[in-house]
Amino acid sequence: MSKKISPLCGRCEDKKCRDGKDCFSQADGHRQLYQDSLIAKLHKTASAIEGRYYGKETRLGEIILFAKEMGYKRIGLAFCIGLSEEAKVIEQILSKHFDVVSICCKVCGIDKKEFDLPQISSEDQEVMCNPAGQAQILNDAETQLNVLCGLCVGHDAVFTKISDAPVTTLIAKDRVLAHNPASAVYCKYIRKRFNEDMKQE
């Protein structure tokens, strides 16, 4: 049983782990995690793709290369209805290489009121996002790798929790920043807003 630690690596200026330092004396325990055959294969394949295509391939390209290296034939694509156009293009590209099963977030059309979920507009009927259902349908379809395209924050967590297959994200939804959430970190004007919000708490 590993000891409890509370790392703050984000604040570290040295990053001596890059030079081989075991700051938390956890390396032996972590080595054991890679004894699992699936984890070992996923990790080795990811490292191979990184090594061969570092700075040369897009994320979509890396996903294709990774899936091929793993020997996967059937890929799941779980997408947000708000990114239907993007999902259509992604499915067309992936379908050149794999058998693709795609599933929309509104699958099965369940009303939000059934689960007393908050609505965007109280005047309209709203169908809930169904990430658990998306994952279950892809489980039933026996996909070998599931790709996320714009699932909401939290819904992606539900999907990942239920998915039998490994999950990777192609597009992380950000309605404000054109699905480029890293912009909130790169842009000093947006960062300033977060800092001001923190002061008010």
PAZAPA-4460 file (N, C-alpha, C; in steps of 0.05 Angstrom, whole numbers, plus 32768, in hexadecimal, padded with zeros to 4 digits):
% residues 201
    n_x    n_y    n_z   ca_x   ca_y   ca_z    c_x    c_y    c_z   seq   type   mol
   8011   7FE8   8000   8000   8000   8000   8012   8019   8000     1      M     A
   800D   802B   7FEC   801E   8042   7FE9   8016   8057   7FFE     2      S     A
   802A   8066   8007   8025   807B   801B   8017   8093   800E     3      K     A
   8007   80A1   801E   7FF8   80B8   8013   800B   80CF   8010     4      K     A
   8009   80DC   7FF8   8019   80F4   7FF3   8007   8109   7FE7     5      I     A
   800F   8122   7FE8   8000   8137   7FDC   8013   8149   7FCB     6      S     A
   801A   813F   7FB4   802E   814D   7FA4   8023   8167   7F98     7      P     A
   8034   817A   7F94   802E   8193   7F87   8042   8198   7F70     8      L     A
   8044   8184   7F5F   8058   8185   7F49   8054   819E   7F37     9      C     A
   803C   81A7   7F35   8037   81BF   7F25   8046   81D7   7F2E    10      G     A
   804E   81D8   7F48   805C   81EF   7F53   807B   81EB   7F53    11      R     A
   8083   81D3   7F4C   80A0   81CC   7F4D   80AF   81DA   7F36    12      C     A
   80C5   81E7   7F3D   80D5   81F5   7F29   80EC   81E4   7F1E    13      E     A
   80F2   81CE   7F2C   810A   81BE   7F24   8103   81A7   7F11    14      D     A
   80EE   8199   7F17   80E6   8181   7F08   80FD   816D   7F05    15      K     A
   8109   8167   7F1C   8120   8155   7F1C   8118   8138   7F15    16      K     A
   80FE   8133   7F15   80F5   8118   7F0D   80FE   8112   7EF0    17      C     A
   8101   8128   7EE0   810A   8124   7EC4   8126   8118   7EC3    18      R     A
   8135   811D   7ED8   8150   8113   7EDA   8152   80F9   7EEA    19      D     A
   813A   80EE   7EF2   813A   80D4   7EFF   8136   80D5   7F1D    20      G     A
   8130   80EC   7F29   812C   80EE   7F45   8110   80E3   7F4D    21      K     A
   810F   80D2   7F61   80F6   80C7   7F6B   80EE   80D7   7F84    22      D     A
   80E1   80EE   7F7F   80DB   8101   7F95   80CA   80F5   7FAB    23      C     A
   80B9   80E3   7FA4   80A5   80D9   7FB8   80AB   80BC   7FC0    24      F     A
   80C1   80B1   7FB7   80C8   8095   7FBE   80B2   8081   7FB6    25      S     A
   80A7   8085   7F9F   8090   8075   7F96   8097   8064   7F7D    26      Q     A
   80AF   8067   7F73   80B6   805A   7F59   80B2   803C   7F59    27      A     A
   80BA   802F   7F6E   80B7   8011   7F6E   809A   8009   7F6D    28      D     A
   8089   8017   7F7B   806D   8011   7F7A   8061   8017   7F5F    29      G     A
   8069   802D   7F53   805F   8034   7F39   8068   8021   7F23    30      H     A
   8080   8016   7F26   8089   8002   7F12   8076   7FEA   7F11    31      R     A
   806B   7FE4   7F28   8059   7FCD   7F29   8040   7FD2   7F19    32      Q     A
   8038   7FEB   7F16   801F   7FF1   7F07   8022   7FE9   7EEA    33      L     A
   803A   7FE9   7EE0   803F   7FE3   7EC4   8044   7FC5   7EBF    34      Y     A
   8040   7FB5   7ED4   8041   7F98   7ED1   8027   7F8D   7EC5    35      Q     A
   8011   7F9D   7EC7   7FF8   7F95   7EBA   7FFC   7F95   7E9C    36      D     A
   7FF5   7F7F   7E8F   7FFC   7F7C   7E72   7FEF   7F92   7E61    37      S     A
   7FD6   7F99   7E66   7FC9   7FAE   7E55   7FD5   7FC9   7E5A    38      L     A
   7FDA   7FD0   7E73   7FE6   7FE9   7E7A   8002   7FEB   7E6D    39      I     A
   8011   7FD5   7E6F   802C   7FD4   7E63   802B   7FD9   7E45    40      A     A
   8018   7FCC   7E38   8016   7FCF   7E1B   800E   7FEB   7E13    41      K     A
   7FF9   7FF6   7E21   7FF0   8011   7E1B   8007   8025   7E1F    42      L     A
   8016   8022   7E35   802B   8034   7E3C   8042   8032   7E28    43      H     A
   804A   801A   7E21   8060   8016   7E0E   8059   8021   7DF2    44      K     A
   8040   801D   7DEA   8037   8027   7DD0   8036   8046   7DD0    45      T     A
   802C   8051   7DE6   802B   806F   7DE8   8047   807A   7DE6    46      A     A
   805A   806D   7DF4   8076   8077   7DF3   8082   8074   7DD7    47      S     A
   807A   805F   7DC9   8085   805B   7DAE   807B   8071   7D9B    48      A     A
   8061   8077   7D9D   8055   808D   7D8C   8063   80A7   7D93    49      I     A
   8066   80AD   7DAD   8073   80C6   7DB5   808F   80C7   7DAA    50      E     A
   809E   80B1   7DAC   80BA   80B1   7DA3   80BD   80B5   7D85    51      G     A
   80AB   80A8   7D76   80AE   80A9   7D59   80A3   80C2   7D4C    52      R     A
   808E   80CD   7D58   8080   80E3   7D4B   807F   80FD   7D5C    53      Y     A
   8092   8100   7D6E   8093   8117   7D80   8093   8131   7D6F    54      Y     A
   807F   8141   7D72   807E   815B   7D64   8078   8159   7D47    55      G     A
   8071   8141   7D3D   806D   813D   7D20   8050   8137   7D19    56      K     A
   8041   812D   7D2C   8026   8124   7D27   8011   8134   7D37    57      E     A
   7FFA   8137   7D2C   7FE3   8143   7D3A   7FD9   812E   7D4E    58      T     A
   7FC8   8137   7D61   7FBC   8125   7D74   7FAB   8110   7D66    59      R     A
   7F9C   8118   7D52   7F8C   8105   7D43   7F9E   80F0   7D35    60      L     A
   7FB4   80FA   7D29   7FC7   80E7   7D1D   7FD3   80D4   7D31    61      G     A
   7FD9   80DE   7D49   7FE5   80CD   7D5D   7FD1   80B8   7D67    62      E     A
   7FB7   80BF   7D68   7FA3   80AC   7D70   7FA1   8095   7D5C    63      I     A
   7FA2   809C   7D42   7FA2   8088   7D2D   7FBA   8075   7D2F    64      I     A
   7FD1   8082   7D32   7FEA   8072   7D35   7FEA   8060   7D4D    65      L     A
   7FE1   806C   7D64   7FE0   805D   7D7D   7FCD   8044   7D7A    66      F     A
   7FB5   8049   7D6F   7FA2   8033   7D6C   7FAC   801D   7D5A    67      A     A
   7FBA   8025   7D45   7FC5   8011   7D32   7FDB   8001   7D40    68      K     A
   7FEC   800F   7D4F   8002   8002   7D5D   7FF8   7FEE   7D71    69      E     A
   7FE1   7FF5   7D7E   7FD4   7FE3   7D91   7FC6   7FCB   7D84    70      M     A
   7FC2   7FCD   7D6A   7FB4   7FB8   7D5B   7F96   7FBA   7D5D    71      G     A
   7F8C   7FD2   7D64   7F6F   7FD6   7D66   7F62   7FD7   7D4B    72      Y     A
   7F4B   7FCB   7D49   7F3B   7FCB   7D31   7F21   7FDC   7D33    73      K     A
   7F16   7FDC   7D4B   7EFC   7FEA   7D50   7EFF   8001   7D63    74      R     A
   7EF9   8019   7D5A   7EFC   8031   7D6A   7EE1   803D   7D70    75      I     A
   7EDD   8046   7D88   7EC5   8055   7D90   7EC9   8073   7D8F    76      G     A
   7EB6   8082   7D86   7EB7   809F   7D86   7E9F   80A9   7D95    77      L     A
   7EA3   80B4   7DAD   7E8E   80BF   7DBD   7E8F   80DE   7DBA    78      A     A
   7E7A   80EA   7DB0   7E7B   8106   7DAA   7E63   8115   7DB5    79      F     A
   7E68   812F   7DB9   7E53   8142   7DC1   7E43   814A   7DA8    80      C     A
   7E29   814D   7DAC   7E18   8155   7D95   7E20   8170   7D8A    81      I     A
   7E2C   8181   7D9C   7E35   819B   7D93   7E4E   819A   7D81    82      G     A
   7E5A   8183   7D80   7E72   817F   7D6E   7E6C   816A   7D59    83      L     A
   7E53   816A   7D50   7E4A   8156   7D3C   7E5A   8158   7D22    84      S     A
   7E5F   8171   7D19   7E6E   8175   7D00   7E8A   816B   7D03    85      E     A
   7E97   8171   7D1A   7EB2   8167   7D1F   7EB2   8149   7D20    86      E     A
   7E9F   813E   7D2D   7E9D   8120   7D30   7E9A   8113   7D15    87      A     A
   7E8B   811F   7D03   7E87   8114   7CE9   7EA2   8112   7CDA    88      K     A
   7EB2   8127   7CDC   7ECC   8127   7CCE   7EDF   8113   7CDC    89      V     A
   7EDE   8112   7CF6   7EF0   8100   7D05   7EE9   80E3   7CFE    90      I     A
   7ECF   80DD   7CFD   7EC6   80C2   7CF6   7ECF   80BA   7CDA    91      E     A
   7ECD   80CD   7CC7   7ED5   80C7   7CAC   7EF3   80C1   7CAB    92      Q     A
   7F03   80D0   7CBA   7F20   80CB   7CBA   7F27   80B1   7CC7    93      I     A
   7F1B   80AC   7CDF   7F21   8093   7CED   7F18   807A   7CDE    94      L     A
   7F02   807D   7CCF   7EF6   8067   7CC0   7F08   805D   7CA9    95      S     A
   7F1C   806E   7CA2   7F2F   8065   7C8D   7F42   8050   7C98    96      K     A
   7F43   804E   7CB3   7F56   803D   7CC0   7F4A   8027   7CD2    97      H     A
   7F31   802D   7CDC   7F25   801C   7CF0   7F07   8018   7CEB    98      F     A
   7EFC   8005   7CF8   7EDF   8002   7CFA   7ED6   8015   7D11    99      D     A
   7EC7   802A   7D0A   7EC0   803F   7D1E   7EA3   803D   7D26   100      V     A
   7E9F   803F   7D40   7E84   8040   7D4C   7E82   805B   7D59   101      V     A
   7E6F   806C   7D50   7E6C   8087   7D5C   7E52   808A   7D6A   102      S     A
   7E52   8099   7D80   7E3A   809B   7D91   7E38   80B8   7D9B   103      I     A
   7E21   80C3   7D97   7E1B   80DF   7D9F   7E13   80E1   7DBD   104      C     A
   7E19   80F8   7DC9   7E14   80FB   7DE5   7DF6   80FA   7DED   105      C     A
   7DE5   8100   7DDA   7DC8   8100   7DE0   7DBB   80E5   7DDB   106      K     A
   7DCB   80D1   7DD7   7DC0   80B6   7DD1   7DAA   80AE   7DE5   107      V     A
   7D95   80A3   7DDB   7D7E   8098   7DEA   7D6A   80AE   7DF2   108      C     A
   7D71   80C8   7DEF   7D5E   80DD   7DF2   7D51   80DF   7E0D   109      G     A
   7D5F   80DD   7E23   7D54   80DD   7E3E   7D51   80FA   7E47   110      I     A
   7D39   8100   7E50   7D32   811B   7E5A   7D41   8122   7E74   111      D     A
   7D4C   813A   7E76   7D5A   8142   7E8E   7D48   8140   7EA7   112      K     A
   7D2E   8145   7EA3   7D1C   8145   7EBA   7D1A   812A   7EC8   113      K     A
   7D20   8114   7EB9   7D1F   80FA   7EC5   7D33   80F7   7EDC   114      E     A
   7D49   8105   7EDA   7D5E   8104   7EEF   7D60   811F   7EFE   115      F     A
   7D4C   8130   7EFA   7D4C   814A   7F08   7D65   8159   7F03   116      D     A
   7D6E   815A   7EEA   7D87   8167   7EE3   7D82   8185   7EDC   117      L     A
   7D94   8196   7EE4   7D91   81B3   7EDD   7D90   81B6   7EBE   118      P     A
   7D7F   81C9   7EB5   7D7D   81CE   7E99   7D8A   81E8   7E91   119      Q     A
   7D92   81EA   7E78   7D9E   8203   7E6E   7D88   8218   7E6C   120      I     A
   7D70   8210   7E63   7D59   8221   7E62   7D41   8213   7E6E   121      S     A
   7D35   821E   7E82   7D20   8211   7E90   7D06   820F   7E7F   122      S     A
   7D04   821E   7E6A   7CEC   821E   7E5A   7CEB   8208   7E46   123      E     A
   7D02   81FC   7E3F   7D03   81E8   7E2A   7D07   81CC   7E35   124      D     A
   7CFE   81B9   7E25   7D04   819D   7E2C   7D21   8199   7E24   125      Q     A
   7D31   818D   7E35   7D4D   8188   7E2F   7D54   816A   7E34   126      E     A
   7D60   815F   7E20   7D69   8143   7E22   7D85   8144   7E2E   127      V     A
   7D8A   8132   7E41   7DA3   8132   7E50   7DB9   8125   7E3F   128      M     A
   7DD2   812D   7E45   7DE9   811F   7E3A   7DEA   8104   7E48   129      C     A
   7DF2   80EF   7E3A   7DF0   80D4   7E44   7E0C   80C6   7E41   130      N     A
   7E20   80D0   7E50   7E3B   80C4   7E4D   7E3D   80A7   7E56   131      P     A
   7E2D   80A0   7E6B   7E2C   8084   7E74   7E21   8072   7E5E   132      A     A
   7E0C   807C   7E50   7E01   806C   7E3A   7E14   806B   7E22   133      G     A
   7E21   8081   7E1D   7E35   8080   7E07   7E4A   806B   7E0C   134      Q     A
   7E55   806A   7E25   7E69   8057   7E2B   7E5E   803A   7E2A   135      A     A
   7E46   8037   7E34   7E3A   801C   7E34   7E36   8011   7E18   136      Q     A
   7E2C   8023   7E06   7E28   801A   7DEA   7E43   8013   7DDD   137      I     A
   7E57   8022   7DE3   7E72   801B   7DD8   7E7D   8002   7DE4   138      L     A
   7E77   7FFE   7DFE   7E7E   7FE4   7E0B   7E71   7FCD   7DFD   139      N     A
   7E57   7FD0   7DF7   7E47   7FBB   7DEA   7E52   7FB6   7DCD   140      D     A
   7E5C   7FCC   7DC1   7E67   7FCA   7DA6   7E83   7FBE   7DA6   141      A     A
   7E8E   7FBA   7DBE   7EA9   7FAE   7DC2   7EBF   7FBE   7DB4   142      E     A
   7EBD   7FD9   7DB7   7ED3   7FEA   7DAD   7EEC   7FE5   7DBD   143      T     A
   7F03   7FE9   7DB0   7F1D   7FE4   7DBD   7F2A   7FFD   7DC7   144      Q     A
   7F22   8014   7DBC   7F2C   802E   7DC5   7F15   8042   7DC0   145      L     A
   7F10   8053   7DD4   7EFB   8067   7DD1   7F07   8083   7DD1   146      N     A
   7EFE   8093   7DBD   7F08   80AE   7DB9   7EF2   80C2   7DC1   147      V     A
   7EF9   80D5   7DD2   7EE6   80E9   7DDB   7EE8   8102   7DC9   148      L     A
   7ED1   810C   7DC1   7ED0   8124   7DB1   7EBC   8137   7DBE   149      C     A
   7EC6   8148   7DD0   7EB7   815E   7DDA   7EA2   8158   7DEF   150      G     A
   7EA5   8142   7DFE   7E92   813D   7E14   7E96   8153   7E29   151      L     A
   7E80   815A   7E37   7E81   816E   7E4C   7E93   8166   7E63   152      C     A
   7E9D   817A   7E70   7EAC   8175   7E89   7E9B   8165   7E9C   153      V     A
   7EA5   8150   7EA6   7E95   813F   7EB8   7E88   8128   7EA9   154      G     A
   7E7C   812E   7E92   7E71   8118   7E82   7E87   8107   7E77   155      H     A
   7E9E   8113   7E71   7EB5   8103   7E69   7EBF   80F1   7E7F   156      D     A
   7EBC   80FA   7E98   7EC4   80EA   7EAF   7EB1   80D2   7EB2   157      A     A
   7E97   80D6   7EAE   7E84   80C0   7EAF   7E8A   80AC   7E9A   158      V     A
   7E8E   80B6   7E81   7E94   80A4   7E6B   7EAD   8093   7E71   159      F     A
   7EC2   80A0   7E7A   7EDB   8092   7E7F   7ED8   807D   7E95   160      T     A
   7EC8   8083   7EA9   7EC3   8071   7EBF   7EB6   8057   7EB6   161      K     A
   7EA4   8059   7EA2   7E94   8043   7E99   7EA0   8034   7E82   162      I     A
   7EB0   8041   7E72   7EBB   8035   7E5A   7ECD   801D   7E60   163      S     A
   7EC8   8007   7E52   7ED9   7FEF   7E55   7EF3   7FF3   7E46   164      D     A
   7EF2   8001   7E30   7F0A   8005   7E1F   7F1A   801E   7E2A   165      A     A
   7F34   801E   7E25   7F43   8036   7E2B   7F37   804F   7E1D   166      P     A
   7F3A   8066   7E29   7F2E   807F   7E1F   7F44   8093   7E1A   167      V     A
   7F42   80A1   7E03   7F54   80B8   7DFE   7F43   80CF   7DF4   168      T     A
   7F4C   80E8   7DF9   7F3C   80FF   7DF1   7F49   810C   7DD9   169      T     A
   7F38   8111   7DC4   7F41   8120   7DAD   7F3B   813E   7DB0   170      L     A
   7F21   8144   7DB7   7F19   815F   7DBA   7F0E   8163   7DD6   171      I     A
   7F19   8176   7DE5   7F0E   817D   7E00   7EFC   8195   7DFC   172      A     A
   7EE3   8193   7E04   7ED0   81A9   7E00   7ED7   81C1   7E10   173      K     A
   7ED6   81D8   7E02   7ED7   81F2   7E0F   7EC6   8205   7DFE   174      D     A
   7EAD   8209   7E06   7E9B   8219   7DF6   7EA4   8236   7DF2   175      R     A
   7EB3   8240   7E05   7EBB   825C   7E04   7ED4   825F   7DF3   176      V     A
   7EE6   824C   7DF4   7F00   824F   7DE7   7F03   823D   7DCE   177      L     A
   7EED   8238   7DC0   7EEE   8229   7DA7   7EFB   820D   7DAB   178      A     A
   7EF5   8201   7DC1   7EFF   81E6   7DC7   7F1E   81E5   7DC9   179      H     A
   7F29   81FB   7DD3   7F46   81FC   7DD7   7F4A   8205   7DF4   180      N     A
   7F45   81F3   7E08   7F46   81FC   7E24   7F61   8206   7E2D   181      P     A
   7F76   81FE   7E1F   7F91   8207   7E27   7F93   8226   7E24   182      A     A
   7F82   8232   7E14   7F83   824F   7E10   7F7F   825D   7E2B   183      S     A
   7F70   8252   7E3D   7F6C   825F   7E57   7F86   8261   7E67   184      A     A
   7F99   8250   7E61   7FB3   8250   7E6E   7FC6   8262   7E5F   185      V     A
   7FC5   8262   7E44   7FD8   8271   7E34   7FD2   828F   7E33   186      Y     A
   7FB8   8296   7E35   7FB0   82B2   7E31   7FB0   82C0   7E4C   187      C     A
   7FC1   82D5   7E4F   7FC4   82E3   7E68   7FAA   82F1   7E70   188      K     A
   7F99   82F9   7E5D   7F81   8307   7E63   7F6C   82F4   7E70   189      Y     A
   7F6C   82DB   7E67   7F5A   82C7   7E73   7F65   82BF   7E8E   190      I     A
   7F80   82BB   7E90   7F8C   82B4   7EAA   7F86   82C9   7EBE   191      R     A
   7F87   82E2   7EB6   7F81   82F8   7EC9   7F65   82F6   7ED5   192      K     A
   7F52   82ED   7EC4   7F37   82EA   7ECE   7F35   82D4   7EE3   193      R     A
   7F44   82BE   7EDF   7F44   82A8   7EF3   7F51   82B2   7F0D   194      F     A
   7F66   82C1   7F0B   7F73   82CC   7F23   7F60   82DF   7F32   195      N     A
   7F51   82EF   7F24   7F3E   8301   7F31   7F27   82F1   7F3E   196      E     A
   7F1F   82DB   7F31   7F0A   82CA   7F3D   7F14   82BE   7F57   197      D     A
   7F2D   82B6   7F58   7F39   82AA   7F70   7F3A   82BD   7F87   198      M     A
   7F3F   82D7   7F81   7F40   82EB   7F95   7F26   82F0   7FA2   199      K     A
   7F10   82EB   7F93   7EF5   82F0   7F9D   7EEB   82D9   7FAE   200      Q     A
   7EF7   82C2   7FAD   7EEE   82AB   7FBC   7EF4   82AD   7FDA   201      E     A
***
